[in-house]
Amino acid sequence: MTSLPTAELPNGQTVGETVRIVIDTLYARIRSGEYPPDSRLPSERALAAELGVSRNTVREALDVLETRKLIRRRQGSGSFVIYQSARPETPSPDSIGERTSPLDHLIVRSIIEPEMTRLAVMNMTPRELDALAQTVARIEAVRTDLNEFIRSEEEFYRRIAQATRNPLLESCYELTIEVCRQSFRTALMRKHLTPDRIQEYQTRFNSLFNAIATRDVEAAVEITKLHLVEEQKLFLHDG
């Protein structure tokens, strides 16, 4: 998970580990577009319940995000995102995105995603399933908006990664998302995501969600593997 560097409270005190985790979680959601610019964050009560922390912890995290000019808090209205992500830069010749080929990326995903899915099926809470269902609903609502589809797809996999309860695995998967943005996959998806193909992807995500919701580990892992095979065919066809 991407971290906000040297987070401190407005009074200069260093934050505790639990506050740090909440900051990093919200920062990742803001950067990913899950909480887009000008959107209102969930209430302190809702965030505390979702993340399993106290409201004071959430409040401290929001203090830091406001100090760093990522959000603006309006009394009586809530907290609003003011962060504007920078336009993606062309990867430098030495960046991991530049050095990673489509095959490299698929190999890493084929290693990570099936195990990530297996752990998520076993560990996902009812609240997390509800959140995943909302993400699937957003995916299914897309017709032609490729940016929204890609954002929702990232959110879908992020929720699965978070449900593994394995911070290292979650961080590894976050890196695969960053590499996607830096390099080939996003551009390739824009090229091939026709309305018919979007519909195919929506069906797959729905099937995967149903397998996760029914705790069917074998089906969920198999659907994940088949999805990766289809992605491989897409890249090979493009090559």
Buried (B, 14 or more C-beta within 10 A) or exposed (E): BBEBEEBEBEEEEEBEEBBBBBBBBBBBBBBBBBBBEEEEBBEBEEBBBBBEBEEEBBBBBBBBBBBBEBBBBEEEEBBBBBBEEEEEEEBEEEBBBEEBEBEEBBBBBBEBBBBBBBBBBEEBEEEBBEBBBEBBEBBBEBEEEBEBBBBBBBBBBBBBBBBBEBEEBBBBBBBBBBBBBBBBBBEBBEEEBEEEEBEEBBEBBBBBBBBBBEEBBEBBBBBBEEBBEEBBEBBEEEE
